[in-house]
Amino acid sequence: MKRVMTSAVVGMVMGIVVTAWAEDKFPRHPNLQKAYVSLSQATKDITAAQVANEFDMDGHAGKAKGFIAQAQGELDLAAAAANANAGRKK
């Protein structure tokens, strides 16, 4: 029970930190910001499932987290491209 409570508190704090960080990272791109926060939440949920050891996942949970990290990197690139192309749009 103590482990569950600790995980919940850490999760809430991380959610606040990630949201604030995403607001700074994607100030002109609220949709990308929401996507980034959602992906961060998904990673947190997968980690919670791994910690709870709900069942043997044969490495698929870790693979999913890797794909999420890759998607977050693509969001970074998308924001950079949008920023670079903003001046060209007329």
Steps between C-alpha positions, in 0.01 A plus 500: 500500500787734585656437159172584327464827690860596428449425131183709495671801661802474272266469202309815593819699546641373171176589324523858624867526405447353151202727431694812605801389298286432191342845529847653480616264226199547270370850582370559146371146448230406753398189308856367498521587869189292575637211298833514684329501841278208393802300393670577832190375682503183292863438596414552865208257477714235333765542768234461769387176336858376495554591866175333599623196305144442386614227265802396299513736203787332313677833446210654309438769762860614473474499122185712519682752719775516239248577227344768721842662546546489122160667453594772749816564298289535187281756680815700575588490130144592401505809722841602365378457142185700569707777655740503205219504246293766678676782316440343160123480534322789328 
